[in-house]
C-alpha cells in the first residue's frame, strides 16, 4: 500500500474528488495548506495599497491506495489537476506502514 499526497489548486478539488470516486477511491483526506515559495503569490490590498502576499493557498489531498491502484490514481489526478501554471499539481508517493495498535 502507498500514501499518495497531491497538492492541487482549490478550484480543481471537486473534479478530482469525482474522478477518484469513479475509479473506486471513496475515502480521501483533504487539507487546506499555505505555501511560501518563490512565486509572488496573490495580490492583496491593505489600506488602499496593493502588495504581493507571498503565500499561496492550495489543497492537499491524501489517499491510501493499494499498490495496483497507485498508477490509476496518479494518472487521474494528473489529468484533471494539471494546468499550464507550474506547481498547480504536485504528487508525492510514500510507502504505507500500518502501525500496530
DRENMARTI-796587 format. One record per residue: residue number from 1; chain; residue in three letters; x, y, z of N, C-alpha, C in turn. Coordinates in nm, 3 decimals. Example, Ala and Ser with C-alpha at 12.3 -4.5 7.8 and 13.67 -1.06 7.14 Angstrom:
# residues 2
R    k  c    r       nX       nY       nZ      caX      caY      caZ       cX       cY       cZ
R    1  A  ALA    1.319   -0.569    0.780    1.230   -0.450    0.780    1.320   -0.330    0.780
R    2  A  SER    1.285   -0.225    0.708    1.367   -0.106    0.714    1.290    0.003    0.787
//
This chain:
# residues 101
R    k  c    r       nX       nY       nZ      caX      caY      caZ       cX       cY       cZ
R    1  A  UNK    0.084   -0.118    0.000    0.000    0.000    0.000    0.089    0.124    0.000
R    2  A  UNK    0.034    0.230   -0.055    0.106    0.357   -0.066    0.018    0.471   -0.019
R    3  A  UNK    0.083    0.577    0.028    0.015    0.703    0.058    0.047    0.797   -0.057
R    4  A  UNK   -0.056    0.852   -0.118   -0.039    0.946   -0.228   -0.082    1.083   -0.178
R    5  A  UNK    0.009    1.180   -0.185   -0.022    1.318   -0.148   -0.020    1.400   -0.276
R    6  A  UNK   -0.125    1.476   -0.299   -0.132    1.563   -0.416   -0.165    1.704   -0.369
R    7  A  UNK   -0.081    1.799   -0.408   -0.106    1.940   -0.380   -0.164    1.999   -0.508
R    8  A  UNK   -0.289    2.044   -0.498   -0.361    2.089   -0.617   -0.421    2.227   -0.594
R    9  A  UNK   -0.466    2.287   -0.702   -0.538    2.414   -0.696   -0.677    2.387   -0.637
R   10  A  UNK   -0.723    2.477   -0.551   -0.852    2.457   -0.483   -0.968    2.446   -0.581
R   11  A  UNK   -0.960    2.511   -0.695   -1.068    2.508   -0.793   -1.086    2.369   -0.855
R   12  A  UNK   -0.987    2.284   -0.847   -0.993    2.151   -0.909   -1.037    2.041   -0.811
R   13  A  UNK   -1.061    2.076   -0.686   -1.090    1.974   -0.585   -1.212    1.889   -0.618
R   14  A  UNK   -1.323    1.949   -0.653   -1.445    1.872   -0.678   -1.431    1.781   -0.800
R   15  A  UNK   -1.361    1.829   -0.903   -1.339    1.744   -1.021   -1.251    1.624   -0.987
R   16  A  UNK   -1.145    1.648   -0.908   -1.054    1.540   -0.868   -1.130    1.439   -0.782
R   17  A  UNK   -1.209    1.488   -0.687   -1.285    1.400   -0.598   -1.381    1.312   -0.678
R   18  A  UNK   -1.453    1.370   -0.774   -1.548    1.294   -0.856   -1.475    1.189   -0.940
R   19  A  UNK   -1.361    1.225   -0.997   -1.286    1.130   -1.080   -1.229    1.016   -0.997
R   20  A  UNK   -1.183    1.045   -0.876   -1.132    0.940   -0.788   -1.245    0.846   -0.747
R   21  A  UNK   -1.361    0.900   -0.724   -1.476    0.817   -0.688   -1.510    0.720   -0.802
R   22  A  UNK   -1.497    0.765   -0.927   -1.526    0.680   -1.042   -1.431    0.561   -1.053
R   23  A  UNK   -1.305    0.577   -1.006   -1.211    0.465   -1.016   -1.208    0.381   -0.888
R   24  A  UNK   -1.297    0.413   -0.794   -1.309    0.328   -0.675   -1.247    0.382   -0.549
R   25  A  UNK   -1.197    0.503   -0.550   -1.139    0.564   -0.430   -1.248    0.648   -0.365
R   26  A  UNK   -1.294    0.604   -0.249   -1.403    0.674   -0.183   -1.359    0.757   -0.064
R   27  A  UNK   -1.251    0.717    0.001   -1.205    0.788    0.120   -1.079    0.866    0.088
R   28  A  UNK   -1.088    0.997    0.104   -0.971    1.083    0.086   -0.967    1.181    0.203
R   29  A  UNK   -0.847    1.229    0.233   -0.832    1.331    0.336   -0.791    1.459    0.264
R   30  A  UNK   -0.861    1.568    0.295   -0.838    1.696    0.229   -0.798    1.799    0.333
R   31  A  UNK   -0.690    1.873    0.305   -0.642    1.979    0.395   -0.615    2.104    0.314
R   32  A  UNK   -0.640    2.219    0.375   -0.602    2.345    0.313   -0.463    2.380    0.366
R   33  A  UNK   -0.371    2.410    0.276   -0.235    2.441    0.316   -0.195    2.578    0.261
R   34  A  UNK   -0.094    2.636    0.321   -0.041    2.764    0.277    0.106    2.742    0.243
R   35  A  UNK    0.143    2.784    0.123    0.280    2.763    0.075    0.348    2.898    0.059
R   36  A  UNK    0.469    2.908    0.109    0.551    3.027    0.087    0.663    2.985   -0.007
R   37  A  UNK    0.657    3.034   -0.129    0.756    2.992   -0.228    0.815    3.110   -0.301
R   38  A  UNK    0.880    3.081   -0.412    0.943    3.185   -0.492    0.843    3.267   -0.570
R   39  A  UNK    0.726    3.210   -0.595    0.625    3.285   -0.668    0.579    3.401   -0.582
R   40  A  UNK    0.526    3.502   -0.647    0.484    3.620   -0.575    0.356    3.599   -0.496
R   41  A  UNK    0.281    3.497   -0.527    0.158    3.470   -0.453    0.043    3.552   -0.503
R   42  A  UNK   -0.050    3.578   -0.416   -0.171    3.650   -0.451   -0.158    3.798   -0.418
R   43  A  UNK   -0.215    3.882   -0.502   -0.216    4.026   -0.474   -0.322    4.055   -0.369
R   44  A  UNK   -0.287    4.137   -0.273   -0.381    4.175   -0.168   -0.377    4.326   -0.153
R   45  A  UNK   -0.484    4.382   -0.099   -0.490    4.526   -0.079   -0.505    4.552    0.071
R   46  A  UNK   -0.416    4.634    0.123   -0.420    4.670    0.264   -0.408    4.821    0.275
R   47  A  UNK   -0.510    4.884    0.332   -0.515    5.030    0.347   -0.494    5.103    0.215
R   48  A  UNK   -0.555    5.048    0.111   -0.552    5.113   -0.019   -0.429    5.084   -0.103
R   49  A  UNK   -0.330    5.016   -0.048   -0.208    4.985   -0.123   -0.207    4.836   -0.158
R   50  A  UNK   -0.173    4.806   -0.283   -0.166    4.667   -0.327   -0.026    4.613   -0.298
R   51  A  UNK   -0.021    4.490   -0.248    0.107    4.426   -0.224    0.093    4.277   -0.256
R   52  A  UNK    0.206    4.212   -0.277    0.206    4.069   -0.305    0.222    3.995   -0.172
R   53  A  UNK    0.126    3.909   -0.142    0.123    3.843   -0.012    0.238    3.744    0.006
R   54  A  UNK    0.285    3.680   -0.099    0.395    3.584   -0.087    0.351    3.445   -0.047
R   55  A  UNK    0.229    3.430    0.000    0.177    3.300    0.037    0.068    3.259   -0.060
R   56  A  UNK    0.064    3.129   -0.091   -0.039    3.077   -0.181   -0.118    2.970   -0.107
R   57  A  UNK   -0.248    2.973   -0.121   -0.333    2.872   -0.060   -0.357    2.760   -0.161
R   58  A  UNK   -0.332    2.638   -0.118   -0.352    2.520   -0.202   -0.430    2.416   -0.122
R   59  A  UNK   -0.469    2.310   -0.188   -0.538    2.198   -0.126   -0.447    2.076   -0.133
R   60  A  UNK   -0.434    2.004   -0.021   -0.358    1.880   -0.020   -0.457    1.765   -0.004
R   61  A  UNK   -0.452    1.671   -0.098   -0.536    1.552   -0.096   -0.448    1.434   -0.063
R   62  A  UNK   -0.486    1.356    0.038   -0.409    1.238    0.077   -0.497    1.114    0.061
R   63  A  UNK   -0.438    1.012    0.000   -0.510    0.889   -0.030   -0.422    0.771    0.007
R   64  A  UNK   -0.479    0.673    0.072   -0.411    0.546    0.095   -0.470    0.449   -0.006
R   65  A  UNK   -0.383    0.396   -0.094   -0.431    0.311   -0.203   -0.348    0.183   -0.211
R   66  A  UNK   -0.412    0.078   -0.258   -0.344   -0.048   -0.283   -0.244   -0.029   -0.398
R   67  A  UNK   -0.138   -0.107   -0.398   -0.032   -0.092   -0.498   -0.085   -0.097   -0.642
R   68  A  UNK   -0.185   -0.181   -0.668   -0.236   -0.192   -0.805   -0.317   -0.071   -0.848
R   69  A  UNK   -0.363    0.013   -0.755   -0.439    0.133   -0.790   -0.355    0.260   -0.799
R   70  A  UNK   -0.232    0.255   -0.753   -0.148    0.375   -0.745   -0.133    0.442   -0.881
R   71  A  UNK   -0.104    0.366   -0.984   -0.086    0.423   -1.117   -0.210    0.493   -1.168
R   72  A  UNK   -0.326    0.431   -1.148   -0.452    0.492   -1.193   -0.483    0.620   -1.115
R   73  A  UNK   -0.454    0.621   -0.984   -0.479    0.739   -0.902   -0.392    0.855   -0.948
R   74  A  UNK   -0.265    0.829   -0.970   -0.172    0.933   -1.014   -0.213    0.987   -1.151
R   75  A  UNK   -0.247    0.898   -1.241   -0.289    0.938   -1.375   -0.416    1.023   -1.370
R   76  A  UNK   -0.511    0.982   -1.289   -0.638    1.055   -1.276   -0.617    1.195   -1.220
R   77  A  UNK   -0.541    1.204   -1.112   -0.515    1.336   -1.052   -0.437    1.424   -1.149
R   78  A  UNK   -0.336    1.368   -1.212   -0.253    1.444   -1.305   -0.331    1.500   -1.423
R   79  A  UNK   -0.422    1.420   -1.478   -0.501    1.466   -1.594   -0.593    1.582   -1.557
R   80  A  UNK   -0.651    1.577   -1.439   -0.750    1.677   -1.402   -0.687    1.801   -1.337
R   81  A  UNK   -0.592    1.781   -1.248   -0.541    1.892   -1.169   -0.428    1.970   -1.236
R   82  A  UNK   -0.364    1.912   -1.337   -0.254    1.982   -1.404   -0.306    2.099   -1.486
R   83  A  UNK   -0.238    2.210   -1.475   -0.270    2.328   -1.556   -0.141    2.376   -1.620
R   84  A  UNK   -0.150    2.485   -1.692   -0.030    2.540   -1.754    0.061    2.610   -1.653
R   85  A  UNK    0.009    2.636   -1.532    0.089    2.702   -1.430    0.176    2.601   -1.356
R   86  A  UNK    0.302    2.631   -1.343    0.395    2.543   -1.273    0.356    2.536   -1.125
R   87  A  UNK    0.355    2.417   -1.069    0.325    2.399   -0.927    0.179    2.378   -0.894
R   88  A  UNK    0.092    2.376   -0.994   -0.050    2.357   -0.965   -0.086    2.211   -0.937
R   89  A  UNK    0.004    2.120   -0.964   -0.023    1.979   -0.935    0.109    1.910   -0.898
R   90  A  UNK    0.129    1.889   -0.771    0.247    1.816   -0.722    0.199    1.687   -0.659
R   91  A  UNK    0.260    1.577   -0.697    0.218    1.447   -0.645    0.338    1.379   -0.580
R   92  A  UNK    0.319    1.332   -0.457    0.422    1.261   -0.382    0.368    1.124   -0.344
R   93  A  UNK    0.456    1.024   -0.343    0.416    0.888   -0.308    0.508    0.840   -0.196
R   94  A  UNK    0.446    0.785   -0.091    0.520    0.734    0.023    0.475    0.591    0.052
R   95  A  UNK    0.563    0.507    0.106    0.518    0.374    0.147    0.427    0.386    0.270
R   96  A  UNK    0.329    0.298    0.280    0.236    0.298    0.392    0.270    0.180    0.483
R   97  A  UNK    0.304    0.210    0.606    0.334    0.107    0.704    0.230    0.120    0.815
R   98  A  UNK    0.149    0.018    0.831    0.042    0.021    0.931    0.102    0.003    1.069
R   99  A  UNK    0.072    0.095    1.158    0.124    0.087    1.296    0.035   -0.004    1.379
R  100  A  UNK    0.096   -0.099    1.451    0.014   -0.186    1.536   -0.039   -0.106    1.655
R  101  A  UNK   -0.163   -0.129    1.687   -0.224   -0.057    1.800   -0.256   -0.154    1.910
//
